[in-house]
Amino acid sequence: MKPSSNKKLIKGIGIFFRIGYYFFWGFLGLSVLLVIFGDLSSITDIDRFTIKLPGSEPVTINKPPTQLLYFAILNILLISLSTIYVFKQIIELTSSVARNEFFIRKNAIRIRKIALIFIGLFVVYLVIDIATVEYVSAHSASDKITFPGLFGYFVDLDKLILPLLLLVLAEVFRVGLEMKEEQDLTI
């Protein structure tokens, strides 16, 4: 690829993530407006609902508490804010690459932040899965339910591969930057 086509590709990626960034801000704003001004009574006044956990059959829960709805809203808020933050980091990363600033300390920090957000989301999802399985087990309409996976919890370790790879990449950036600074001092 020619350098000019690489710049176009980088700018295109930056535009894509800018659109996603503003989309998620809009989604988050609409969600907040729905919670504040919407009529949630139709959702909170139900006697039973059915939930499908990964790798299991649908389970019916008797008289779900309103706290589950607020827990779901908090989950959506956390995911939206994390996505917005990751998109912002990617936008800044692509902007610096478009300015031919590849090996700078800020890029290594941005990559590390993205990886740590993904690892944090993995932990949050794991806690949510464990809490959901425990709640469903305690309040299900059926006496015997089983969940496949690690100790009855659904653990998707594939979601850890990318963040760990990004952490390694960030460390390579940091070490490469230190080597470049050392080399610049010896000249």
MARBA-3410 file (N, C-alpha, C, O; in Angstrom, 1 decimal):
187
0.8,-1.2,0.0,0.0,0.0,0.0,0.9,1.2,0.0,1.9,1.3,0.6 ~ 0.4,2.2,-0.7,1.1,3.5,-0.7,0.8,4.3,0.6,-0.2,4.1,1.2 ~ 1.8,5.1,1.0,1.6,5.9,2.2,0.3,6.7,2.2,-0.4,6.9,3.2 ~ -0.1,7.3,1.0,-1.3,8.1,0.9,-2.5,7.2,1.2,-3.5,7.7,1.8 ~ -2.5,6.0,0.7,-3.7,5.1,0.9,-3.7,4.7,2.4,-4.8,4.5,2.9
-2.5,4.5,3.0,-2.5,4.2,4.5,-3.1,5.4,5.3,-3.9,5.1,6.2 ~ -2.8,6.6,4.9,-3.4,7.8,5.6,-4.9,7.8,5.4,-5.6,8.1,6.4 ~ -5.4,7.5,4.2,-6.8,7.4,4.0,-7.5,6.3,4.8,-8.5,6.5,5.4 ~ -6.8,5.2,4.9,-7.3,4.1,5.7,-7.4,4.5,7.2,-8.4,4.3,7.9 ~ -6.4,5.1,7.7,-6.3,5.6,9.1,-7.4,6.6,9.3,-8.1,6.6,10.3
-7.6,7.6,8.4,-8.6,8.6,8.5,-10.0,7.9,8.5,-10.9,8.3,9.3 ~ -10.2,6.9,7.6,-11.5,6.2,7.6,-11.8,5.5,8.9,-12.9,5.5,9.3 ~ -10.8,4.9,9.4,-11.0,4.2,10.7,-11.3,5.2,11.8,-12.2,5.0,12.6 ~ -10.6,6.4,11.8,-11.0,7.4,12.7,-12.4,7.9,12.6,-13.1,8.2,13.6 ~ -12.8,8.1,11.4,-14.2,8.6,11.1,-15.2,7.5,11.6,-16.2,7.9,12.2
-14.9,6.3,11.3,-15.8,5.2,11.8,-16.0,5.2,13.3,-17.1,5.1,13.8 ~ -14.9,5.4,14.0,-14.9,5.4,15.5,-15.6,6.7,16.0,-16.2,6.7,17.1 ~ -15.4,7.8,15.3,-16.1,9.1,15.7,-17.6,8.9,15.6,-18.3,9.3,16.5 ~ -18.0,8.3,14.5,-19.5,8.0,14.3,-20.0,7.1,15.5,-21.0,7.4,16.1 ~ -19.2,6.1,15.8,-19.6,5.2,16.9,-19.6,5.9,18.2,-20.5,5.7,19.1
-18.6,6.8,18.4,-18.5,7.6,19.6,-19.8,8.4,19.8,-20.4,8.4,20.9 ~ -20.2,9.1,18.8,-21.4,10.0,19.0,-22.7,9.2,19.0,-23.6,9.5,19.7 ~ -22.7,8.0,18.3,-23.8,7.1,18.4,-24.0,6.7,19.9,-25.1,6.7,20.4 ~ -22.9,6.2,20.5,-23.1,5.7,21.9,-23.4,6.9,22.9,-24.2,6.6,23.8 ~ -23.0,8.1,22.6,-23.4,9.2,23.5,-24.9,9.4,23.3,-25.6,9.7,24.3
-25.4,9.3,22.1,-26.8,9.5,21.8,-27.6,8.3,22.5,-28.6,8.6,23.1 ~ -27.1,7.1,22.3,-27.8,6.0,23.0,-27.8,6.1,24.5,-28.9,5.9,25.1 ~ -26.7,6.6,25.1,-26.7,6.8,26.5,-27.6,7.9,26.9,-28.3,7.7,27.9 ~ -27.7,9.0,26.2,-28.6,10.0,26.5,-30.1,9.6,26.4,-30.9,9.9,27.3 ~ -30.4,8.9,25.4,-31.8,8.4,25.3,-32.1,7.4,26.4,-33.2,7.4,26.9
-31.2,6.6,26.8,-31.4,5.6,27.9,-31.7,6.3,29.2,-32.6,6.0,29.9 ~ -30.9,7.4,29.4,-31.1,8.2,30.6,-32.5,8.8,30.6,-33.2,8.9,31.6 ~ -32.8,9.4,29.5,-34.1,10.1,29.4,-35.3,9.0,29.6,-36.3,9.4,30.2 ~ -35.1,7.8,29.0,-36.1,6.8,29.2,-36.3,6.5,30.7,-37.4,6.3,31.2 ~ -35.2,6.3,31.4,-35.2,6.0,32.8,-35.9,7.1,33.6,-36.7,6.9,34.5
-35.5,8.4,33.3,-36.0,9.5,34.1,-37.5,9.8,33.7,-38.3,9.9,34.7 ~ -37.8,9.8,32.4,-39.2,10.2,32.1,-40.1,9.1,31.6,-41.3,9.3,31.4 ~ -39.5,7.9,31.4,-40.3,6.8,30.9,-41.2,6.2,31.9,-40.9,6.3,33.1 ~ -42.2,5.5,31.5,-43.1,4.7,32.4,-42.5,3.3,32.6,-42.7,2.5,31.7 ~ -41.8,3.1,33.6,-41.2,1.7,33.8,-42.2,0.8,34.6,-41.8,-0.3,34.9
-43.4,1.3,34.9,-44.3,0.4,35.7,-44.7,-0.9,35.0,-44.9,-1.9,35.6 ~ -44.8,-0.8,33.7,-45.1,-2.0,32.9,-44.0,-3.1,33.0,-44.3,-4.3,32.9 ~ -42.8,-2.6,33.2,-41.7,-3.6,33.3,-41.6,-4.0,34.8,-41.2,-5.2,35.0 ~ -41.8,-3.2,35.7,-41.6,-3.6,37.1,-42.7,-4.3,37.8,-42.6,-4.9,38.9 ~ -43.9,-4.3,37.2,-45.1,-4.9,37.7,-45.4,-6.2,37.1,-46.6,-6.5,36.8
-44.4,-7.0,36.9,-44.7,-8.4,36.3,-44.5,-9.4,37.4,-43.7,-9.3,38.3 ~ -45.2,-10.5,37.2,-45.2,-11.6,38.2,-44.1,-12.6,37.8,-43.5,-13.3,38.7 ~ -43.8,-12.8,36.5,-42.8,-13.8,36.1,-42.1,-13.3,34.9,-42.7,-12.6,34.1 ~ -40.9,-13.7,34.7,-40.2,-13.5,33.5,-39.3,-14.7,33.2,-38.9,-15.4,34.2 ~ -38.9,-14.8,32.0,-38.0,-15.9,31.6,-36.7,-15.3,31.1,-36.6,-14.3,30.4
-35.6,-16.0,31.6,-34.3,-15.5,31.3,-33.5,-16.7,30.6,-33.7,-17.9,31.0 ~ -32.7,-16.4,29.6,-31.9,-17.4,28.9,-30.4,-17.0,29.2,-29.9,-16.1,28.6 ~ -29.8,-17.9,30.0,-28.4,-17.7,30.2,-27.6,-18.5,29.2,-28.1,-19.4,28.6 ~ -26.3,-18.0,28.9,-25.5,-18.7,27.9,-25.3,-20.2,28.2,-25.0,-20.6,29.4 ~ -25.6,-21.1,27.3,-25.4,-22.5,27.4,-26.4,-23.2,28.3,-26.2,-24.3,28.7
-27.6,-22.6,28.6,-28.6,-23.3,29.4,-30.0,-23.1,28.7,-30.1,-22.4,27.8 ~ -30.9,-23.8,29.3,-32.3,-23.7,28.8,-32.9,-22.5,29.4,-32.4,-22.0,30.5 ~ -34.0,-21.9,28.8,-34.6,-20.8,29.4,-35.2,-21.1,30.8,-35.7,-22.2,31.0 ~ -35.1,-20.2,31.8,-35.5,-20.4,33.1,-36.6,-19.3,33.5,-36.3,-18.1,33.2 ~ -37.7,-19.7,34.1,-38.7,-18.8,34.5,-38.5,-18.4,36.0,-38.2,-19.2,36.8
-38.5,-17.1,36.3,-38.3,-16.6,37.6,-39.6,-16.0,38.1,-40.3,-15.2,37.4 ~ -40.0,-16.4,39.3,-41.2,-15.9,39.9,-41.0,-14.6,40.6,-40.0,-14.4,41.3 ~ -41.8,-13.6,40.4,-41.8,-12.3,41.1,-40.4,-11.7,41.2,-39.8,-11.6,42.3 ~ -39.9,-11.3,40.0,-38.6,-10.6,40.0,-38.6,-9.3,40.7,-39.6,-8.5,40.5 ~ -37.6,-9.0,41.5,-37.7,-7.7,42.2,-37.3,-6.5,41.2,-36.7,-6.7,40.2
-37.7,-5.3,41.6,-37.4,-4.2,40.8,-35.9,-3.9,40.7,-35.4,-3.3,39.7 ~ -35.2,-4.4,41.7,-33.7,-4.1,41.7,-33.1,-4.8,40.5,-32.0,-4.3,40.0 ~ -33.6,-5.9,39.9,-33.1,-6.5,38.7,-33.1,-5.5,37.6,-32.2,-5.4,36.7 ~ -34.2,-4.7,37.5,-34.3,-3.7,36.4,-33.2,-2.7,36.5,-32.6,-2.3,35.6 ~ -33.1,-2.2,37.7,-32.0,-1.1,38.0,-30.6,-1.7,37.8,-29.7,-1.0,37.3
-30.4,-3.0,38.1,-29.2,-3.6,37.9,-28.9,-3.7,36.4,-27.8,-3.5,35.9 ~ -29.9,-4.0,35.6,-29.8,-4.0,34.1,-29.5,-2.7,33.6,-28.6,-2.5,32.7 ~ -30.1,-1.6,34.1,-29.9,-0.2,33.6,-28.5,0.2,34.0,-27.8,0.8,33.2 ~ -28.0,-0.2,35.2,-26.6,0.1,35.6,-25.6,-0.6,34.7,-24.6,0.0,34.3 ~ -25.9,-1.8,34.3,-25.1,-2.6,33.4,-25.0,-1.9,32.0,-23.9,-1.8,31.5
-26.1,-1.5,31.5,-26.1,-0.8,30.2,-25.3,0.5,30.3,-24.6,0.9,29.4 ~ -25.5,1.2,31.4,-24.7,2.5,31.6,-23.2,2.2,31.6,-22.4,2.9,31.0 ~ -22.8,1.2,32.4,-21.4,0.8,32.5,-20.8,0.4,31.1,-19.7,0.9,30.7 ~ -21.5,-0.4,30.4,-21.1,-0.8,29.0,-21.0,0.4,28.1,-20.0,0.5,27.3 ~ -22.0,1.3,28.1,-22.0,2.4,27.2,-20.8,3.4,27.6,-20.1,3.8,26.6
-20.6,3.7,28.8,-19.5,4.5,29.2,-18.1,3.9,28.8,-17.2,4.6,28.4 ~ -18.0,2.6,29.0,-16.8,1.9,28.7,-16.5,2.0,27.2,-15.4,2.2,26.7 ~ -17.6,1.8,26.4,-17.5,1.8,25.0,-17.1,3.2,24.5,-16.3,3.4,23.6 ~ -17.7,4.2,25.1,-17.4,5.6,24.7,-15.9,5.9,25.0,-15.3,6.5,24.2 ~ -15.5,5.5,26.2,-14.1,5.7,26.6,-13.1,5.0,25.6,-12.1,5.6,25.2
-13.4,3.8,25.3,-12.5,3.0,24.4,-12.5,3.7,23.0,-11.5,3.8,22.4 ~ -13.7,4.1,22.5,-13.8,4.8,21.2,-13.0,6.1,21.2,-12.3,6.4,20.3 ~ -13.0,6.8,22.3,-12.3,8.1,22.4,-10.8,7.8,22.4,-10.0,8.5,21.7 ~ -10.3,6.7,23.1,-8.9,6.4,23.0,-8.5,6.0,21.6,-7.4,6.3,21.2 ~ -9.3,5.2,20.9,-9.0,4.8,19.5,-9.0,6.0,18.6,-8.1,6.1,17.7
-9.9,7.0,18.8,-9.9,8.2,18.0,-8.6,8.9,18.2,-8.0,9.4,17.2 ~ -8.2,9.1,19.4,-6.9,9.8,19.7,-5.7,9.1,19.1,-4.8,9.7,18.6 ~ -5.8,7.7,19.2,-4.7,6.9,18.7,-4.6,7.1,17.2,-3.5,7.2,16.6 ~ -5.7,7.0,16.5,-5.7,7.1,15.0,-5.3,8.5,14.6,-4.7,8.7,13.6 ~ -5.7,9.5,15.4,-5.3,10.9,15.1,-3.8,11.1,15.2,-3.2,11.7,14.3
-3.2,10.5,16.2,-1.8,10.6,16.3,-1.0,9.9,15.2,0.0,10.3,14.7 ~ -1.6,8.7,14.8,-0.9,8.0,13.7,-1.1,8.8,12.4,-0.2,8.8,11.6 ~ -2.2,9.4,12.2,-2.4,10.2,11.0,-1.5,11.4,11.0,-1.1,11.9,9.9 ~ -1.0,11.9,12.1,0.0,12.9,12.2,1.4,12.4,12.2,2.4,13.1,12.4 ~ 1.6,11.1,11.9,2.9,10.4,11.8,3.6,10.4,13.2,4.8,10.4,13.2
2.8,10.4,14.2,3.3,10.2,15.6,3.0,8.8,16.1,2.0,8.5,16.7 ~ 3.9,7.9,15.7,3.7,6.4,16.0,4.1,6.1,17.4,3.3,5.7,18.2 ~ 5.4,6.1,17.6,6.0,5.6,18.8,6.1,6.8,19.8,7.2,7.3,20.0 ~ 5.0,7.2,20.4,5.0,8.2,21.5,4.4,7.5,22.7,3.6,6.6,22.6 ~ 4.8,8.1,23.8,4.4,7.5,25.1,2.9,7.5,25.3,2.3,6.6,25.8
2.2,8.5,24.7,0.7,8.6,24.8,0.1,7.4,24.1,-1.0,6.9,24.6 ~ 0.6,7.0,23.0,0.0,5.8,22.3,0.1,4.6,23.1,-0.8,3.8,23.2 ~ 1.3,4.4,23.8,1.4,3.2,24.6,0.4,3.2,25.8,-0.2,2.2,26.2 ~ 0.2,4.4,26.4,-0.7,4.6,27.5,-2.1,4.3,27.0,-2.9,3.7,27.7 ~ -2.5,4.8,25.8,-3.8,4.6,25.2,-4.1,3.2,25.0,-5.2,2.7,25.3
-3.1,2.4,24.5,-3.3,1.0,24.2,-3.5,0.3,25.6,-4.3,-0.6,25.7 ~ -2.7,0.7,26.6,-2.8,0.1,27.9,-4.2,0.3,28.5,-4.8,-0.5,29.1 ~ -4.7,1.6,28.4,-6.0,1.9,28.9,-7.1,1.1,28.2,-8.0,0.6,28.9 ~ -7.0,0.9,26.9,-8.0,0.1,26.2,-8.0,-1.3,26.7,-9.1,-1.9,27.0 ~ -6.8,-1.9,26.9,-6.7,-3.3,27.4,-7.3,-3.4,28.8,-8.0,-4.3,29.1
-7.0,-2.4,29.7,-7.5,-2.5,31.1,-9.0,-2.3,31.1,-9.6,-2.9,32.0 ~ -9.6,-1.5,30.2,-11.0,-1.4,30.2,-11.6,-2.8,29.8,-12.6,-3.2,30.4 ~ -11.0,-3.4,28.8,-11.6,-4.7,28.4,-11.4,-5.8,29.5,-12.3,-6.6,29.7 ~ -10.3,-5.7,30.2,-10.1,-6.7,31.4,-11.2,-6.3,32.4,-11.7,-7.3,33.0 ~ -11.4,-5.1,32.7,-12.4,-4.7,33.7,-13.8,-5.1,33.3,-14.5,-5.6,34.2
-14.1,-5.0,32.0,-15.4,-5.5,31.6,-15.5,-7.0,31.7,-16.6,-7.5,32.0 ~ -14.5,-7.7,31.4,-14.5,-9.1,31.6,-14.8,-9.5,33.0,-15.6,-10.4,33.3 ~ -14.2,-8.8,34.0,-14.4,-9.1,35.4,-15.9,-8.7,35.8,-16.6,-9.5,36.5 ~ -16.4,-7.6,35.2,-17.8,-7.2,35.5,-18.7,-8.2,34.9,-19.7,-8.6,35.6 ~ -18.5,-8.7,33.7,-19.4,-9.7,33.1,-19.3,-11.0,33.9,-20.4,-11.6,34.1
-18.2,-11.4,34.4,-18.1,-12.6,35.2,-18.9,-12.4,36.5,-19.6,-13.3,36.9 ~ -18.8,-11.3,37.2,-19.6,-11.0,38.4,-21.1,-11.0,38.1,-21.8,-11.6,38.8 ~ -21.4,-10.4,37.0,-22.8,-10.4,36.6,-23.3,-11.8,36.3,-24.4,-12.2,36.7 ~ -22.6,-12.6,35.6,-23.0,-14.0,35.3,-23.1,-14.8,36.6,-24.1,-15.5,36.8 ~ -22.2,-14.6,37.5,-22.3,-15.4,38.8,-23.5,-14.9,39.6,-24.2,-15.7,40.1
-23.7,-13.6,39.6,-24.9,-13.1,40.4,-26.2,-13.5,39.7,-27.1,-13.9,40.4 ~ -26.2,-13.5,38.4,-27.4,-14.0,37.7,-27.7,-15.4,38.0,-28.8,-15.8,38.2 ~ -26.7,-16.3,37.8,-26.9,-17.7,38.1,-27.3,-18.0,39.5,-28.2,-18.8,39.7 ~ -26.7,-17.3,40.5,-27.1,-17.5,41.9,-28.6,-17.0,42.1,-29.3,-17.7,42.8 ~ -28.9,-15.9,41.5,-30.3,-15.3,41.7,-31.3,-16.3,41.0,-32.3,-16.6,41.6
-31.0,-16.7,39.8,-31.9,-17.6,39.1,-32.1,-18.9,39.8,-33.2,-19.4,39.9 ~ -31.0,-19.4,40.3,-31.0,-20.7,41.1,-31.9,-20.5,42.3,-32.7,-21.5,42.6 ~ -31.8,-19.4,43.0,-32.6,-19.2,44.2,-34.1,-18.9,44.0,-34.9,-19.2,44.8 ~ -34.4,-18.3,42.8,-35.8,-17.8,42.6,-36.4,-18.4,41.4,-37.5,-17.9,40.9 ~ -35.9,-19.5,40.9,-36.5,-20.1,39.7,-37.8,-20.8,40.0,-38.0,-21.3,41.2
-38.7,-20.9,39.1,-39.9,-21.6,39.3,-39.7,-23.2,39.3,-40.5,-23.9,39.8 ~ -38.6,-23.6,38.7,-38.3,-25.0,38.7,-37.3,-25.4,39.8,-36.5,-24.5,40.2 ~ -37.4,-26.6,40.3,-36.6,-27.0,41.4,-35.2,-27.3,41.0,-34.2,-27.0,41.7 ~ -35.0,-28.0,39.8,-33.7,-28.4,39.4,-33.3,-27.7,38.1,-33.9,-27.9,37.1 ~ -32.3,-26.9,38.2,-31.7,-26.3,37.0,-30.2,-26.4,37.2,-29.7,-26.3,38.2
-29.6,-26.6,36.0,-28.2,-26.7,36.0,-27.6,-25.8,34.9,-28.3,-25.6,33.9 ~ -26.4,-25.3,35.2,-25.8,-24.4,34.2,-24.5,-25.0,33.8,-23.7,-25.4,34.7 ~ -24.2,-25.1,32.5,-22.9,-25.6,32.1,-21.8,-24.6,32.3,-22.1,-23.4,32.6 ~ -20.6,-25.1,32.3,-19.5,-24.1,32.4,-18.7,-24.4,33.7,-18.9,-25.5,34.3 ~ -17.8,-23.5,34.0,-16.9,-23.6,35.1,-17.7,-23.5,36.4,-18.2,-22.4,36.7
-17.8,-24.6,37.2,-18.5,-24.6,38.5,-20.0,-24.1,38.3,-20.5,-23.5,39.2 ~ -20.6,-24.3,37.1,-21.9,-23.9,36.9,-22.1,-22.5,36.4,-23.2,-21.9,36.3 ~ -20.9,-21.8,36.2,-21.0,-20.4,35.7,-20.4,-20.4,34.3,-19.5,-21.1,33.9 ~ -20.9,-19.5,33.4,-20.5,-19.4,32.1,-19.3,-18.4,32.1,-19.4,-17.2,32.3 ~ -18.1,-19.0,31.8,-16.9,-18.1,31.8,-16.3,-18.2,30.3,-15.9,-19.3,29.9
-16.3,-17.1,29.7,-15.8,-17.0,28.3,-14.4,-16.4,28.3,-14.2,-15.2,28.3 ~ -13.4,-17.3,28.4,-12.0,-16.9,28.5,-11.5,-16.3,27.2,-10.5,-15.6,27.2 ~ -12.3,-16.5,26.1,-11.8,-15.8,24.8,-11.8,-14.3,24.9,-11.1,-13.7,24.2 ~ -12.6,-13.8,25.8,-12.7,-12.3,25.9,-11.5,-11.8,26.6,-11.3,-10.5,26.7 ~ -10.6,-12.6,27.1,-9.4,-12.2,27.8,-8.2,-12.1,26.8,-7.2,-11.5,27.1
-8.3,-12.8,25.7,-7.1,-12.9,24.8,-6.8,-11.6,24.2,-5.6,-11.2,24.2 ~ -7.7,-10.8,23.7,-7.4,-9.5,23.1,-6.9,-8.5,24.1,-5.9,-7.9,23.8 ~ -7.5,-8.4,25.3,-6.9,-7.4,26.2,-5.5,-7.8,26.6,-4.6,-6.9,26.8 ~ -5.2,-9.1,26.8,-3.8,-9.5,27.2,-2.9,-9.2,26.0,-1.7,-8.8,26.3 ~ -3.3,-9.5,24.8,-2.5,-9.2,23.7,-2.2,-7.7,23.6,-1.1,-7.2,23.2
-3.2,-6.8,23.8,-3.0,-5.4,23.8,-2.1,-4.9,24.9,-1.3,-4.0,24.7 ~ -2.1,-5.6,26.1,-1.2,-5.2,27.2,0.3,-5.5,26.7,1.2,-4.8,27.0 ~ 0.5,-6.7,26.0,1.8,-7.0,25.5,2.2,-6.0,24.5,3.4,-5.6,24.5 ~ 1.3,-5.6,23.6,1.6,-4.6,22.6,2.0,-3.3,23.2,2.9,-2.6,22.8 ~ 1.3,-2.9,24.2,1.6,-1.6,24.9,3.0,-1.7,25.6,3.7,-0.7,25.6
3.3,-2.8,26.1,4.6,-3.0,26.7,5.7,-2.9,25.7,6.8,-2.4,25.9 ~ 5.5,-3.5,24.5,6.4,-3.5,23.4,6.6,-2.0,23.0,7.7,-1.6,22.7 ~ 5.5,-1.3,22.9,5.6,0.2,22.6,6.4,0.9,23.6,7.3,1.7,23.2 ~ 6.2,0.6,24.9,7.0,1.3,25.9,8.5,1.0,25.8,9.3,1.9,25.9 ~ 8.8,-0.3,25.7,10.2,-0.7,25.6,10.8,-0.1,24.3,12.0,0.4,24.4
10.1,-0.2,23.2,10.6,0.4,22.0,10.9,1.9,22.1,11.8,2.4,21.5 ~ 10.0,2.6,22.8,10.1,4.0,23.0,11.4,4.3,23.9,12.1,5.3,23.6 ~ 11.6,3.5,24.9,12.8,3.7,25.8,14.0,3.5,25.0,15.0,4.2,25.1 ~ 14.0,2.5,24.1,15.2,2.2,23.3,15.5,3.3,22.3,16.6,3.7,22.1 ~ 14.4,3.9,21.7,14.5,5.0,20.8,15.1,6.2,21.5,16.0,6.9,21.0
14.6,6.5,22.7,15.1,7.7,23.5,16.5,7.5,23.9,17.3,8.4,23.8 ~ 16.9,6.2,24.3,18.3,5.9,24.6,19.2,6.1,23.4,20.3,6.7,23.5 ~ 18.7,5.7,22.2,19.5,5.8,21.0,19.7,7.3,20.6,20.7,7.7,20.1 ~ 18.6,8.1,20.8,18.7,9.5,20.5,19.7,10.2,21.4,20.3,11.2,21.0 ~ 19.9,9.8,22.6,20.8,10.4,23.5,22.3,10.0,23.2,23.2,10.8,23.5
22.5,8.9,22.6,23.9,8.5,22.2,24.4,9.2,21.0,25.6,9.1,20.7 ~ 23.5,9.7,20.2,24.0,10.4,18.9,24.6,11.7,19.2,25.1,12.4,18.3
END
